[in-house]
Amino acid sequence: MALIPRWRYMSDEAKAVTRRIGWSALAILVVAVVLRPLLPWLALSILLYLIWQKRR
């Protein structure tokens, strides 16, 4: 069974849009999974950098 049942009846433009949306959703998912654990470290790094810059 096809993931999108009417894929063969879709126009080329509609297929392209569907593919683009699929890749974008996949990219967002990967970024969310990879970056989410790093966000606290990133926030701490930025905070420490700002404090260090003020002390100079």
C-alpha positions as CSV (number, residue, x, y, z in Angstrom):
1,M,0.0,0.0,0.0
2,A,1.3,3.4,-1.0
3,L,2.1,5.9,1.7
4,I,0.3,8.5,-0.4
5,P,-2.4,6.6,-2.2
6,R,-2.9,9.0,-5.1
7,W,0.8,9.6,-5.7
8,R,0.6,8.4,-9.3
9,Y,-2.2,10.8,-10.1
10,M,-0.4,13.9,-8.6
11,S,1.1,16.4,-10.9
12,D,4.9,16.7,-10.9
13,E,4.7,20.1,-9.1
14,A,2.5,18.5,-6.4
15,K,5.0,15.7,-6.0
16,A,7.9,18.1,-5.7
17,V,6.1,20.1,-3.0
18,T,5.3,16.9,-1.1
19,R,8.9,15.8,-1.3
20,R,10.1,19.2,-0.1
21,I,7.8,19.2,2.8
22,G,8.9,15.6,3.7
23,W,12.6,16.5,3.6
24,S,12.0,19.7,5.6
25,A,10.1,17.7,8.3
26,L,12.9,15.2,8.4
27,A,15.5,17.9,8.8
28,I,13.5,19.6,11.6
29,L,13.2,16.3,13.4
30,V,16.9,15.6,13.1
31,V,17.9,19.1,14.3
32,A,15.5,18.8,17.2
33,V,16.9,15.4,18.3
34,V,20.5,16.5,17.9
35,L,20.4,20.0,19.2
36,R,17.9,19.6,22.1
37,P,20.5,18.0,24.4
38,L,23.0,20.6,23.5
39,L,20.8,23.7,24.2
40,P,21.7,23.9,28.0
41,W,25.4,23.8,27.1
42,L,24.9,26.4,24.4
43,A,23.0,28.7,26.7
44,L,25.7,28.3,29.4
45,S,28.5,29.0,26.9
46,I,26.8,32.1,25.7
47,L,26.2,33.3,29.2
48,L,29.8,32.7,30.2
49,Y,31.1,34.4,27.1
50,L,29.0,37.5,27.8
51,I,30.2,37.6,31.4
52,W,33.8,37.2,30.2
53,Q,33.3,40.0,27.7
54,K,32.0,42.4,30.4
55,R,34.9,41.8,32.7
56,R,37.4,42.8,30.0
